Amino acid sequence: MASCWRPLLAAVALLLRRAVAASEGEADGGRPVLDVFFYRAMPSESVNNWNIENMDMASVGGVTKYVHTEVLAESIIGSPERERRKYGIQVIAKYPMKVKNPSSVTARSSHINTQVHFGPFVTFDYGVATNPQTQTMIKEHGAFVGVQGQYDPRWPHSMPYFWFSVTGWCPNIVWSDRPATREEAERIISDRSGLCSHLDGSIACEQNLDACVYENGTCIARDPVPMCLNYTSPNGQNGHVLGGLCPGGHHNLVEPTGEHGCTYSYGRAESVTLDEVAGILEEDCGGRKCTGWLDFRHNCSNSEYRQKFNWQTKKKEPFKYCVEYDISPPCQADCWNSECREVPEFEKEIGLPFWQGRCQDHANLARATKVAALFPVAQSGKDIESTRSDSCVFQTPGSCTPVPGQGGNYCTRRWAGICVNCFVPGTQATWPADYMAYCPYDILKSLDYETSPRPTCASSNPRDLCCLYTAECSLKGSDPAEAPLDEDGFAWVASFGNSSLMAAFLERAVQSRGWGSYAERLMDFARTETGWSPRKGASLESTLDMMSELNITVGRTTSITSTATSTTSRTATTSTSRTATTTTSRTATTTTSSTATITSAGETTTTTSRAPSFLDVRTGGEHEASRTNAHPSGTHAYQSGASNPTASMDIDTVVSVGDETQASSLLSILITIDIFGGALSIGSLLAGAVLLRRHLGAWPLEPQARADAWELVQAAVGLRRAAYI
């Protein structure tokens, strides 16, 4: 019987929640106090020493983008003799903030309202609002916190990211030229007022001209900062614009009132060094770890870092210093222009692997995720998204009111804690504003929309995405661990937001193609494939291509030629149509700048491979083209198509059997050695054998070729056993 009451009780609870939210909004103009994090790149000595006012800040994606595009590129950022990064930037600081903007800014009728609870972004340079139009807004509305969504063709990124501005005292004067702080000016005014109010007549007042001025028959205090910005009359205020930092709000999260002079406060910042973020502290500087940027710049051991791009020739050239990062000139301003697209991927960039892939959306998302995860206070390991539940809907219709049956216009606070427009993809009526982000999967369960009419989906196929929001998919109720290995299964598993489930699905997809994967890299990659919302343009096929591009998977179409001279040559082609050529020889060694050479027990394997990928650095590993071929753990963290090949295959048993099947498996081992750039354990070799055996099947070798192959693999396995067992 009690179960009959549950729907009714749930409905009553919902109505009460909405009523409370509505009453709170009406009582204060719909202006909640927002708890958000703002980030800033800055010199380390400035963290918690600067007053956070009259400056621009960012979300974690915004600050990562700023450093990547404005601070690092060697060929455009200034003197090569400098001893610090541009602007002296050493750290990324993360500030907890409380924000409540003035009612004249957030009012429904306001012409400057932005993202529901913010004003427009104000560009500050050295403490000055450089746009005269924004100074006019500040004079009219007082100090406010502004926001601006970002898009930059130099830094593709599929998730929304933002820049913020915080307006303070005297926003029209450079920091260094400001005659007094707000507190100092208020104290001086108070002291002068006490003096001047007791002076009778103009003569007495004029005898104290430093402190007083005689106006309209009254002796009043002289303004100590007449050059600072004043309010204009329409808002009912007079005197100087006080700034938005609340009294006592420096390193103290007091509740802002939203009144003039108190629109934000901030707590103490946490920070991480760019040296730690980028991996400089793990680089070698003459047989020791580098201690920082300057040490790396002068003393790094890797000669590959001692080059930069020439802006005129657009080519790499030798450079006397080690370069953290540089990008090909055609790509500096726009990743999408035709000239940049013609530059081969491995020729686009120079420097630390962490910064590689500036023109890749996926790599930029992974970079921002890593920056967020380095801070001790993070939400589910990353601060890219927020779990704010405050309402965004304060009027109907309005900017956050969805069109019935269609995919928009929804709003969410999941990115950076501010209201962002989004839409549900795959609806019957195509949403025209497709530049918006895809909404979080649970948008229809949020307080704003849980009683709203549902959008009309074009299909019940998960690949079309809409049904993932309405819970009407054809796969509803099925086990994600057994999801079909197609686009529907990929979208279905991604919607759970669970990186372990996604990693397992991708591993199954890899295995179904007869490929293998590096375990740590796969898990890191899976984390960027799961989130609050679908990733635009994501598909199973494009994801597998990307995994190959980032060296997460191993899968090749391979041709083998066996001769009496026991020299094996072959060409391996990746699924992205980029060709890698490997050659095994016992007598010759070939080394180039992009080649890794592995020598073991008299045998030399030379592998030409792609440039290092960002994911290699995230897992702490090294790519084959880097300085060493050893994974930090001593072995490649490789997963094969077999669940546990070492448990089902014994090396001595394999060597003692000379039939065609075992010969095929062992010949696969030789190919695996080349593809991996040198495996470091028999277990890894056997894993590769099982994998490639499954992929290629039994080879139709002629008797003589079979004998030659068997002789070769016996010798090779003997050498490997001597080296590793």
Residue pairs with C-beta under 8 A, 6 or more apart in sequence:
14 450
14 451
17 447
18 447
18 451
21 391
21 447
24 32
25 31
25 32
25 391
25 394
28 258
29 103
29 106
29 107
29 258
30 106
30 108
30 394
31 100
31 101
31 103
31 106
31 117
31 258
32 100
32 117
32 390
32 391
33 98
33 99
33 100
33 255
33 256
34 97
34 98
34 99
34 100
34 117
34 388
34 390
34 417
34 418
35 96
35 97
35 98
35 388
35 417
36 97
36 99
36 386
36 416
36 417
36 418
37 59
37 60
37 94
37 95
37 96
37 97
37 383
37 416
37 417
38 52
38 57
38 58
38 59
38 94
38 95
38 97
38 164
38 166
38 266
39 57
39 58
39 59
39 60
39 62
39 63
39 92
39 93
39 94
39 95
40 55
40 56
40 57
40 58
40 63
40 92
40 93
40 95
41 63
41 66
41 67
41 71
41 87
41 89
41 91
41 92
41 93
41 274
42 50
42 89
42 90
42 91
42 93
43 84
43 87
43 88
43 89
43 90
43 91
44 90
44 91
44 271
44 273
47 91
47 93
47 269
47 271
48 251
48 268
48 269
51 168
51 245
51 250
52 95
52 166
52 245
52 250
52 266
53 166
53 167
53 168
53 169
53 243
53 244
53 245
54 124
54 127
54 128
54 129
54 166
54 167
54 168
54 169
54 170
54 171
54 175
54 243
55 124
55 127
55 165
55 166
56 121
56 122
56 123
56 124
56 163
56 164
56 165
57 63
57 95
57 163
57 164
57 165
57 166
58 65
58 66
58 161
58 162
58 163
58 164
59 161
59 162
59 163
59 164
59 384
59 415
59 416
60 94
60 161
60 368
60 371
60 372
60 383
60 384
60 416
61 150
61 157
61 159
61 160
61 161
61 162
61 364
61 368
61 384
62 150
62 161
62 162
62 163
63 92
63 371
64 92
64 364
64 367
64 368
64 371
65 150
65 152
65 155
65 157
65 161
65 364
65 368
67 89
67 92
67 274
68 155
68 325
68 355
68 358
68 364
68 367
69 152
69 154
69 155
69 358
70 86
71 77
71 85
71 86
71 87
71 89
72 85
72 86
72 324
72 325
72 326
72 351
72 355
73 325
73 326
73 327
73 332
74 80
74 308
74 309
74 319
74 323
74 324
74 325
74 326
74 350
74 351
75 308
75 309
75 310
75 311
75 326
75 327
75 329
75 332
76 311
76 332
77 86
78 86
80 319
80 320
80 321
83 294
84 90
84 293
84 294
85 274
85 293
85 324
89 274
90 273
90 274
90 275
90 293
91 271
91 272
91 273
91 274
92 271
92 272
92 274
92 277
92 371
93 269
93 270
93 271
94 269
94 270
94 271
94 375
94 377
94 383
95 266
95 267
95 269
96 253
96 266
96 267
97 264
97 265
97 266
97 267
98 249
98 253
98 254
98 255
98 256
98 264
98 265
98 266
99 117
99 118
99 145
99 256
99 263
99 264
100 255
100 256
100 257
100 258
100 263
100 264
101 117
101 118
101 119
101 144
101 145
101 258
101 263
102 141
102 142
102 144
102 258
102 259
102 260
102 263
103 258
104 110
104 140
104 141
104 142
104 235
105 112
105 113
105 118
105 119
105 141
105 144
106 113
106 116
106 117
106 118
107 113
108 394
108 395
108 398
112 119
112 120
112 137
112 141
113 119
114 120
114 121
114 146
114 147
114 148
115 147
115 149
115 418
115 419
115 420
116 392
116 394
116 399
116 400
116 411
116 418
116 419
117 418
117 419
118 144
118 145
118 146
118 147
118 164
118 418
119 137
119 141
119 144
119 145
119 146
119 147
120 134
120 137
120 146
120 147
120 148
121 146
121 147
121 148
121 163
121 164
121 165
122 129
122 131
122 134
122 137
122 138
122 146
122 165
122 167
122 171
123 129
123 130
123 131
123 134
123 165
124 130
124 165
124 171
126 174
126 175
126 176
127 168
127 170
127 171
127 173
127 174
127 175
127 178
128 171
128 172
128 173
128 174
129 135
129 138
129 167
129 171
129 172
135 171
135 172
135 229
137 144
138 144
138 167
138 171
138 229
138 241
139 229
139 230
139 231
139 232
139 241
140 231
140 232
140 234
140 235
141 235
142 231
142 235
142 237
142 241
142 242
142 244
142 260
142 261
142 263
143 167
143 168
143 171
143 241
143 242
143 243
143 244
143 260
143 261
143 263
144 167
144 244
144 263
145 164
145 165
145 166
145 167
145 244
145 263
145 264
146 164
146 165
146 167
147 162
147 163
147 164
147 165
147 418
148 162
148 163
148 164
148 165
149 160
149 161
149 162
149 420
150 161
150 162
150 163
153 333
153 334
153 335
153 336
154 331
154 332
154 333
154 334
154 335
154 358
154 359
155 335
155 358
155 364
156 335
156 359
156 360
156 361
156 364
157 361
157 364
157 365
157 368
158 361
158 365
158 437
158 535
158 536
158 537
159 365
159 384
159 415
159 437
159 531
160 415
160 416
160 420
160 437
161 368
161 415
161 416
162 415
162 416
162 418
166 244
166 245
166 264
167 241
167 243
167 244
168 182
168 243
168 244
168 245
169 178
169 181
169 182
169 185
169 228
169 240
169 241
169 242
169 243
169 245
170 178
170 182
170 225
170 227
170 228
170 229
170 240
170 241
170 243
171 229
171 241
171 243
172 227
172 228
172 229
173 227
173 228
178 225
178 228
179 185
179 224
179 225
179 227
180 188
180 224
180 225
182 242
182 243
182 245
184 224
185 224
185 225
185 228
185 240
188 224
189 221
189 223
189 224
191 211
192 211
192 212
192 221
192 222
192 224
193 220
193 221
195 208
195 211
195 212
195 221
196 205
196 208
196 211
196 212
196 219
196 220
196 221
196 222
197 219
197 220
199 205
199 208
199 212
199 219
200 219
201 219
202 214
202 219
204 219
205 212
205 213
205 214
205 219
206 212
206 214
209 222
210 222
211 221
211 222
212 219
212 220
212 221
212 222
213 219
213 220
213 221
213 222
214 220
225 240
228 240
228 241
229 240
229 241
230 238
230 239
230 240
230 241
231 237
231 238
231 239
231 240
231 241
231 260
235 260
237 260
242 260
242 261
243 261
244 256
244 261
244 262
244 263
244 264
245 262
245 264
245 265
246 254
246 256
246 257
246 261
246 262
246 263
246 264
246 265
247 254
247 261
247 262
248 254
248 265
249 256
249 262
249 264
249 265
249 266
250 265
250 266
251 266
251 267
251 268
252 265
252 267
253 265
253 266
253 267
254 265
255 265
256 262
256 263
256 264
256 265
270 375
270 376
270 377
272 371
272 374
272 375
273 292
274 280
274 293
275 281
275 290
275 292
275 293
275 296
276 374
277 354
277 370
277 371
277 374
278 324
278 352
278 354
278 355
279 352
279 353
279 354
279 617
280 290
280 292
280 293
280 296
280 324
280 352
281 289
281 290
281 291
281 292
282 289
282 290
282 620
283 289
283 290
283 296
283 300
283 301
283 302
283 352
284 290
284 300
284 301
284 302
284 627
285 291
285 295
285 296
285 299
285 300
285 301
286 299
286 301
287 301
290 296
290 299
290 300
293 324
296 322
296 324
297 321
297 322
297 324
298 321
298 322
299 322
300 306
300 322
301 627
302 322
302 627
304 593
305 322
305 323
305 350
305 351
305 352
306 318
306 319
306 320
306 321
306 322
306 323
307 316
307 317
307 318
307 319
307 323
307 350
308 316
308 317
308 319
308 323
308 326
308 350
309 315
309 316
309 317
309 326
309 327
309 328
309 329
309 350
310 316
310 317
311 329
314 328
314 329
314 330
316 347
316 350
323 350
323 351
324 351
324 352
324 355
325 349
325 350
325 351
325 352
325 355
326 349
326 350
326 351
327 348
327 349
327 350
327 358
328 340
328 343
328 347
328 348
328 349
330 337
330 339
330 340
330 342
330 343
331 337
331 340
331 343
331 348
331 358
331 359
334 340
335 358
335 359
340 348
340 359
345 549
345 610
345 611
346 594
346 610
346 611
348 359
349 355
349 356
349 357
349 358
349 611
352 617
353 612
353 613
353 614
353 616
353 617
353 623
353 626
354 367
354 614
354 617
354 618
355 367
355 614
356 363
356 611
356 612
356 613
356 614
357 363
357 364
357 613
357 614
358 364
362 528
362 546
362 550
363 613
363 614
365 384
365 528
365 535
366 524
366 525
366 528
366 614
366 615
366 618
367 614
368 384
369 382
369 384
369 527
369 528
370 618
372 378
372 381
372 382
372 383
372 384
373 381
373 382
375 383
379 385
379 386
379 387
381 527
384 415
384 531
385 414
385 415
385 531
385 532
386 413
386 414
386 415
386 416
386 417
387 414
388 413
388 414
388 417
389 413
389 446
389 447
390 413
391 447
391 448
392 400
392 411
392 412
392 413
392 419
392 448
393 400
393 401
393 411
393 448
395 401
399 409
399 411
399 421
400 409
400 410
400 411
400 419
400 421
400 448
401 409
402 408
402 409
402 410
402 449
402 452
402 455
403 409
404 453
405 427
405 428
405 429
405 453
405 455
405 456
406 427
406 429
406 431
406 455
406 456
407 423
407 424
407 425
407 426
407 427
407 429
407 430
407 431
407 455
407 466
408 421
408 422
408 423
408 424
408 431
408 433
408 436
409 421
409 423
409 433
410 421
410 422
410 423
410 424
410 439
410 443
410 448
410 449
411 419
411 420
411 421
411 422
411 448
412 419
412 420
412 422
412 439
412 440
412 443
412 446
413 419
413 420
414 420
414 440
414 532
414 533
415 437
420 437
421 433
421 436
421 437
422 436
422 437
422 438
422 439
422 440
422 443
422 533
423 431
423 433
423 434
423 436
423 437
423 438
423 439
424 431
424 438
424 439
424 443
424 444
424 455
424 465
424 466
424 469
425 431
425 438
425 464
425 465
425 466
425 534
426 457
426 458
426 459
426 464
426 465
426 466
426 467
427 455
427 456
427 457
427 458
427 466
428 456
428 457
428 458
429 456
437 533
437 536
438 465
438 533
438 534
438 535
438 536
439 469
439 533
440 532
440 533
441 468
441 469
441 495
441 497
441 532
441 533
441 534
442 532
443 449
443 469
444 450
444 452
444 454
444 469
444 470
454 470
455 466
455 469
455 470
457 464
457 466
457 467
457 470
457 472
458 464
458 466
459 466
459 467
460 467
460 472
460 473
460 474
461 467
461 473
461 474
461 488
462 468
462 473
462 474
462 475
462 487
462 488
462 489
462 491
462 492
462 495
463 486
463 487
463 488
463 490
463 491
463 539
465 491
465 534
467 473
467 474
468 491
468 492
468 495
468 534
473 492
474 488
475 483
475 484
475 488
475 489
475 492
478 492
480 492
480 493
480 496
480 498
480 501
480 505
481 501
481 504
481 505
483 489
483 490
483 492
483 493
483 505
485 505
485 508
485 509
485 512
485 540
486 540
487 539
487 540
487 541
489 505
489 540
490 505
490 509
490 538
490 539
490 540
490 543
491 534
493 501
493 502
493 505
494 502
494 529
494 530
494 534
494 535
494 538
495 534
496 502
496 530
497 530
497 531
497 532
498 530
499 523
499 526
499 527
499 529
499 530
500 523
500 526
501 530
502 526
502 529
502 530
503 522
503 523
503 525
503 526
506 517
506 522
506 525
506 526
506 529
506 543
506 544
506 547
507 517
507 522
507 639
509 540
509 544
510 516
510 517
510 544
510 547
510 553
510 555
511 641
513 544
513 555
513 695
514 555
514 641
514 691
514 692
514 694
514 695
514 696
515 553
515 554
515 555
515 641
515 691
515 695
516 553
516 554
516 555
516 638
516 639
516 640
516 641
516 687
516 688
516 691
517 547
517 552
517 553
517 554
517 638
517 639
518 551
518 552
518 553
518 554
518 619
518 621
518 636
518 637
518 638
518 639
519 637
519 638
519 639
520 619
520 620
520 621
520 637
521 550
521 551
521 552
521 615
521 616
521 618
521 619
521 621
521 637
522 547
522 552
522 639
524 615
524 618
524 619
525 547
525 550
525 552
525 615
529 535
529 538
529 543
544 553
544 575
545 575
545 576
547 553
548 555
548 574
548 575
548 576
549 574
549 576
549 578
549 610
549 613
550 613
550 614
550 615
551 609
551 610
551 613
551 615
551 616
551 623
552 615
554 638
554 672
554 675
554 676
554 688
554 691
555 574
555 575
555 695
556 572
556 573
556 574
556 671
556 675
557 572
557 573
558 570
558 571
558 572
558 671
558 692
558 696
559 570
559 571
560 568
560 570
560 667
560 671
560 699
561 568
561 569
561 570
562 568
562 701
562 705
562 708
562 709
562 712
563 708
564 708
566 586
566 708
566 711
566 712
566 715
567 584
567 585
568 584
568 670
568 712
569 583
569 584
570 582
570 671
570 674
571 579
571 581
572 579
572 580
572 581
572 582
572 674
572 675
573 579
573 580
574 580
578 610
580 607
580 608
580 609
580 610
581 608
582 605
582 606
582 607
582 608
582 674
582 675
583 590
583 606
583 674
584 603
584 605
584 606
584 670
584 673
584 674
585 604
585 606
586 602
586 603
586 604
588 604
589 597
589 599
589 604
589 606
590 597
590 606
591 597
591 606
592 608
594 608
594 609
594 611
594 625
595 606
595 607
595 608
595 625
596 606
596 607
596 609
596 624
596 625
596 626
596 629
596 677
596 678
597 604
597 605
597 606
597 607
598 604
598 605
598 606
598 607
598 629
598 677
598 678
599 605
600 678
600 719
600 720
600 723
601 719
601 720
601 722
601 723
602 719
603 716
603 719
605 673
605 674
605 677
605 678
607 624
607 674
607 675
607 677
607 678
609 623
609 624
609 625
609 677
610 623
610 625
611 623
611 625
612 622
612 623
612 625
612 626
613 623
616 622
616 623
616 626
619 637
620 632
621 631
621 632
621 637
622 628
622 629
622 630
622 631
622 632
624 676
624 677
624 678
629 677
629 678
630 680
631 637
631 680
634 680
635 679
635 680
635 681
635 683
635 684
636 676
636 679
636 680
636 681
636 684
638 676
638 679
638 684
638 687
638 688
639 687
640 687
640 688
640 690
640 691
641 690
641 691
641 694
641 695
642 648
642 687
642 690
642 691
645 683
645 686
645 687
645 689
645 690
646 682
646 683
646 686
646 687
649 686
649 689
649 690
651 682
651 686
651 717
651 721
651 725
654 662
654 665
654 666
654 686
654 717
655 666
655 714
655 717
655 718
655 721
658 710
660 698
660 701
660 706
661 693
661 698
663 701
663 706
663 709
663 710
663 713
664 693
664 696
664 698
664 699
664 701
665 689
665 690
665 693
666 689
666 710
666 713
666 714
666 716
666 717
667 699
667 709
667 712
667 713
668 688
668 689
668 691
668 692
668 693
668 696
669 685
669 686
669 688
669 689
669 713
669 716
669 717
669 720
670 712
670 713
670 716
671 688
671 692
672 679
672 684
672 685
672 688
672 689
672 691
672 692
673 679
673 685
673 688
673 716
675 688
676 684
676 688
679 685
679 688
680 724
681 724
682 720
682 721
682 724
682 725
685 720
701 709
